[in-house]
Amino acid sequence: MTRYILSFCLAFGMFLCGCQSDPAAKETIKPEEIVKATTETVATDTSMLAENQEKEEEAARIAAEEEEKAAAEKAEKEAKAKAKRKKIREKKKKLDAESKKKRAAEKAKASAKAQINFEQSRYNFGTIKQGDKINYAFKFTNTGKKDLVIDNATATCGCTQPGFPFLPIPPGKTGEITVTYNSTGKLGPQKPTITVTSNAGTKKLQLDGMVLPKEKPTATTTVDPPKAPETMEVAPEPAPEPKSEEEDQNH
Protein backbone atom coordinates (compact mmCIF):
# COMPACT_ATOMS: atom_id res chain seq x y z
CA MET A 1 0.00 0.00 0.00
CA THR A 2 2.82 2.41 0.81
CA ARG A 3 4.29 1.74 -2.60
CA TYR A 4 0.99 2.63 -4.27
CA ILE A 5 0.79 5.92 -2.37
CA LEU A 6 4.37 6.79 -3.34
CA SER A 7 3.64 6.01 -6.99
CA PHE A 8 0.52 8.18 -6.91
CA CYS A 9 2.37 11.07 -5.33
CA LEU A 10 5.18 10.75 -7.87
CA ALA A 11 2.76 10.81 -10.79
CA PHE A 12 0.82 13.71 -9.34
CA GLY A 13 3.96 15.66 -8.73
CA MET A 14 5.10 15.13 -12.29
CA PHE A 15 1.75 16.30 -13.45
CA LEU A 16 1.96 19.52 -11.40
CA CYS A 17 5.46 20.18 -12.62
CA GLY A 18 4.29 19.76 -16.18
CA CYS A 19 1.40 22.10 -15.64
CA GLN A 20 3.57 24.80 -14.15
CA SER A 21 6.20 24.58 -16.88
CA ASP A 22 3.64 24.53 -19.67
CA PRO A 23 0.77 27.04 -19.15
CA ALA A 24 -1.11 25.54 -22.04
CA ALA A 25 -1.12 22.21 -20.34
CA LYS A 26 -3.20 23.62 -17.55
CA GLU A 27 -5.96 24.21 -20.00
CA THR A 28 -5.67 20.96 -21.99
CA ILE A 29 -5.06 18.31 -19.23
CA LYS A 30 -8.19 17.18 -17.53
CA PRO A 31 -8.56 15.69 -14.07
CA GLU A 32 -9.83 12.47 -15.57
CA GLU A 33 -6.57 12.10 -17.42
CA ILE A 34 -4.68 12.61 -14.21
CA VAL A 35 -6.70 9.91 -12.50
CA LYS A 36 -6.26 7.61 -15.46
CA ALA A 37 -2.53 8.12 -15.56
CA THR A 38 -2.31 7.59 -11.84
CA THR A 39 -4.43 4.47 -12.05
CA GLU A 40 -2.28 3.07 -14.85
CA THR A 41 0.85 3.76 -12.86
CA VAL A 42 -0.61 2.11 -9.81
CA ALA A 43 -1.78 -0.88 -11.90
CA THR A 44 1.69 -1.25 -13.39
CA ASP A 45 3.31 -1.13 -10.00
CA THR A 46 0.73 -3.56 -8.64
CA SER A 47 1.44 -5.95 -11.50
CA MET A 48 5.19 -5.72 -10.94
CA LEU A 49 4.68 -6.20 -7.24
CA ALA A 50 2.51 -9.25 -7.80
CA GLU A 51 5.04 -10.67 -10.24
CA ASN A 52 7.89 -10.10 -7.82
CA GLN A 53 5.85 -11.62 -5.03
CA GLU A 54 5.14 -14.66 -7.18
CA LYS A 55 8.85 -15.01 -7.95
CA GLU A 56 9.71 -14.74 -4.28
CA GLU A 57 7.05 -17.28 -3.40
CA GLU A 58 8.35 -19.60 -6.15
CA ALA A 59 11.91 -19.22 -4.92
CA ALA A 60 10.79 -19.86 -1.34
CA ARG A 61 8.84 -22.90 -2.49
CA ILE A 62 11.83 -24.27 -4.41
CA ALA A 63 14.12 -23.61 -1.45
CA ALA A 64 11.68 -25.34 0.89
CA GLU A 65 11.42 -28.31 -1.48
CA GLU A 66 15.20 -28.55 -1.75
CA GLU A 67 15.55 -28.28 2.00
CA GLU A 68 12.88 -30.92 2.50
CA LYS A 69 14.55 -33.14 -0.10
CA ALA A 70 17.95 -32.69 1.55
CA ALA A 71 16.45 -33.47 4.94
CA ALA A 72 14.77 -36.58 3.53
CA GLU A 73 18.02 -37.72 1.89
CA LYS A 74 19.92 -37.11 5.11
CA ALA A 75 17.33 -39.02 7.12
CA GLU A 76 17.41 -41.87 4.59
CA LYS A 77 21.20 -41.94 4.66
CA GLU A 78 21.25 -41.99 8.46
CA ALA A 79 18.62 -44.74 8.49
CA LYS A 80 20.70 -46.82 6.06
CA ALA A 81 23.85 -46.26 8.11
CA LYS A 82 22.00 -47.17 11.28
CA ALA A 83 20.60 -50.31 9.64
CA LYS A 84 24.08 -51.20 8.37
CA ARG A 85 25.62 -50.73 11.83
CA LYS A 86 22.86 -52.84 13.33
CA LYS A 87 23.46 -55.55 10.74
CA ILE A 88 27.20 -55.50 11.46
CA ARG A 89 26.55 -55.75 15.21
CA GLU A 90 24.16 -58.64 14.70
CA LYS A 91 26.63 -60.40 12.41
CA LYS A 92 29.48 -59.87 14.90
CA LYS A 93 27.28 -61.11 17.71
CA LYS A 94 26.40 -64.18 15.69
CA LEU A 95 30.04 -64.85 14.82
CA ASP A 96 31.06 -64.41 18.47
CA ALA A 97 28.38 -66.85 19.55
CA GLU A 98 29.47 -69.36 16.92
CA SER A 99 33.13 -68.92 17.85
CA LYS A 100 32.33 -69.35 21.53
CA LYS A 101 30.30 -72.45 20.77
CA LYS A 102 33.10 -73.84 18.61
CA ARG A 103 35.72 -73.20 21.29
CA ALA A 104 33.54 -74.89 23.88
CA ALA A 105 33.09 -77.89 21.58
CA GLU A 106 36.82 -78.07 20.91
CA LYS A 107 37.56 -77.78 24.60
CA ALA A 108 35.09 -80.54 25.40
CA LYS A 109 36.52 -82.67 22.61
CA ALA A 110 40.10 -82.01 23.75
CA SER A 111 39.25 -82.83 27.34
CA ALA A 112 37.95 -86.21 26.20
CA LYS A 113 41.36 -87.03 24.70
CA ALA A 114 44.62 -88.13 26.25
CA GLN A 115 46.82 -85.34 27.54
CA ILE A 116 50.58 -85.57 28.12
CA ASN A 117 51.96 -83.20 30.71
CA PHE A 118 55.72 -83.22 31.40
CA GLU A 119 57.13 -82.09 34.74
CA GLN A 120 59.79 -80.28 32.76
CA SER A 121 60.65 -80.18 29.08
CA ARG A 122 64.28 -79.10 29.42
CA TYR A 123 67.18 -80.59 31.36
CA ASN A 124 70.56 -78.92 31.84
CA PHE A 125 73.23 -81.51 32.51
CA GLY A 126 75.85 -78.87 33.26
CA THR A 127 79.48 -79.33 32.20
CA ILE A 128 80.92 -82.71 31.33
CA LYS A 129 84.09 -84.05 29.74
CA GLN A 130 84.20 -85.32 26.21
CA GLY A 131 83.31 -89.00 26.18
CA ASP A 132 81.07 -88.86 29.27
CA LYS A 133 77.50 -90.18 29.12
CA ILE A 134 74.37 -88.63 30.61
CA ASN A 135 71.23 -90.57 31.52
CA TYR A 136 68.03 -88.72 32.31
CA ALA A 137 64.28 -89.44 32.46
CA PHE A 138 61.64 -86.86 31.50
CA LYS A 139 58.61 -87.74 33.67
CA PHE A 140 55.06 -87.09 32.46
CA THR A 141 51.43 -87.62 33.52
CA ASN A 142 48.39 -88.45 31.41
CA THR A 143 46.04 -85.65 32.48
CA GLY A 144 43.41 -86.56 29.85
CA LYS A 145 40.42 -88.88 29.94
CA LYS A 146 41.70 -91.55 27.54
CA ASP A 147 44.70 -93.86 27.46
CA LEU A 148 47.90 -92.17 26.32
CA VAL A 149 49.77 -94.04 23.58
CA ILE A 150 53.33 -92.98 22.76
CA ASP A 151 53.94 -93.63 19.08
CA ASN A 152 57.59 -92.60 18.81
CA ALA A 153 60.43 -90.59 20.30
CA THR A 154 63.23 -89.32 18.06
CA ALA A 155 66.28 -87.11 18.58
CA THR A 156 67.95 -84.54 16.36
CA CYS A 157 71.36 -86.12 16.95
CA GLY A 158 72.65 -89.65 16.88
CA CYS A 159 74.44 -88.88 20.13
CA THR A 160 71.06 -88.96 21.91
CA GLN A 161 69.10 -92.17 22.29
CA PRO A 162 65.52 -91.77 23.63
CA GLY A 163 63.37 -94.53 25.04
CA PHE A 164 59.59 -94.56 25.63
CA PRO A 165 56.93 -96.88 27.10
CA PHE A 166 55.22 -99.12 24.58
CA LEU A 167 52.16 -99.83 26.73
CA PRO A 168 49.28 -97.31 26.97
CA ILE A 169 49.33 -94.97 29.97
CA PRO A 170 45.87 -94.82 31.64
CA PRO A 171 44.38 -91.46 32.68
CA GLY A 172 46.03 -90.10 35.82
CA LYS A 173 49.03 -92.43 35.53
CA THR A 174 52.65 -91.44 34.97
CA GLY A 175 55.44 -92.52 32.67
CA GLU A 176 58.83 -91.34 31.48
CA ILE A 177 60.89 -90.74 28.38
CA THR A 178 64.43 -91.97 29.06
CA VAL A 179 67.35 -90.29 27.32
CA THR A 180 70.99 -91.35 27.04
CA TYR A 181 73.41 -88.74 25.76
CA ASN A 182 76.90 -89.74 24.59
CA SER A 183 79.33 -86.84 24.35
CA THR A 184 81.94 -88.76 22.37
CA GLY A 185 83.10 -86.56 19.50
CA LYS A 186 81.17 -83.56 20.84
CA LEU A 187 82.63 -80.28 22.02
CA GLY A 188 81.21 -76.98 23.23
CA PRO A 189 77.52 -76.10 23.89
CA GLN A 190 75.11 -78.95 23.19
CA LYS A 191 71.32 -78.73 22.73
CA PRO A 192 69.93 -81.99 21.34
CA THR A 193 66.12 -82.03 20.95
CA ILE A 194 63.82 -85.01 21.47
CA THR A 195 60.44 -85.11 19.69
CA VAL A 196 57.73 -87.21 21.36
CA THR A 197 54.75 -88.19 19.18
CA SER A 198 51.58 -89.58 20.75
CA ASN A 199 47.81 -89.57 20.45
CA ALA A 200 47.94 -86.38 22.55
CA GLY A 201 49.98 -84.56 19.91
CA THR A 202 53.67 -83.69 19.60
CA LYS A 203 55.92 -82.49 22.40
CA LYS A 204 59.49 -81.20 22.31
CA LEU A 205 62.09 -82.03 24.97
CA GLN A 206 65.63 -80.70 25.16
CA LEU A 207 68.97 -81.42 26.78
CA ASP A 208 71.32 -78.56 27.42
CA GLY A 209 74.91 -78.49 28.56
CA MET A 210 78.60 -77.93 27.83
CA VAL A 211 81.16 -80.53 26.71
CA LEU A 212 84.81 -79.81 27.52
CA PRO A 213 87.81 -81.47 25.90
CA LYS A 214 88.97 -84.66 27.50
CA GLU A 215 92.14 -84.28 29.58
CA LYS A 216 95.18 -85.88 27.98
CA PRO A 217 97.32 -88.13 30.24
CA THR A 218 100.65 -86.57 31.29
CA ALA A 219 103.83 -88.27 29.88
CA THR A 220 105.93 -90.13 32.51
CA THR A 221 109.52 -91.44 32.25
CA THR A 222 110.03 -94.97 33.51
CA VAL A 223 113.44 -95.58 35.16
CA ASP A 224 114.58 -99.18 35.40
CA PRO A 225 115.97 -100.24 38.79
CA PRO A 226 119.78 -100.66 38.94
CA LYS A 227 120.97 -104.10 38.04
CA ALA A 228 123.11 -106.17 40.46
CA PRO A 229 126.80 -106.49 39.45
CA GLU A 230 127.56 -109.57 37.50
CA THR A 231 129.75 -112.20 39.29
CA MET A 232 132.32 -114.23 37.37
CA GLU A 233 132.34 -117.89 38.12
CA VAL A 234 135.86 -119.25 38.86
CA ALA A 235 136.50 -122.85 38.10
CA PRO A 236 137.79 -124.75 41.16
CA GLU A 237 141.46 -125.86 41.08
CA PRO A 238 141.97 -129.58 40.54
CA ALA A 239 143.07 -131.54 43.60
CA PRO A 240 146.79 -132.64 43.55
CA GLU A 241 147.41 -136.22 42.59
CA PRO A 242 148.86 -138.53 45.38
CA LYS A 243 152.62 -139.29 45.06
CA SER A 244 153.80 -142.86 44.64
CA GLU A 245 156.26 -144.63 47.02
CA GLU A 246 159.02 -144.53 44.50
CA GLU A 247 158.79 -140.73 44.18
CA ASP A 248 158.89 -140.47 47.99
CA GLN A 249 162.05 -142.52 48.15
CA ASN A 250 163.77 -140.46 45.48
CA HIS A 251 163.08 -137.27 47.43
ZIKA-V274230 format. One line per field, one symbol per residue. phi: phi as a letter, one per 40 degrees, with the letter a starting at -180 (. if undefined). A space follows every 50 residues. Layout:
BEGIN
phi->???
END
This chain:
BEGIN
phi->.ccccccccccccccccccccbdccccccbcccccccccccccccccccc cccccccccccccccccccccccccccccccccccccccccccccccccc ccccccccccccccbbbccababccgbbcdhcbbbabccabcccbbccbc caabbcbccbbcbaccccbcdgcbaabcbbbbccgbagcbacbbbbbacb hbbbbacaibbccccccccbccbcccccccbccbcccccccccccccccc c
END
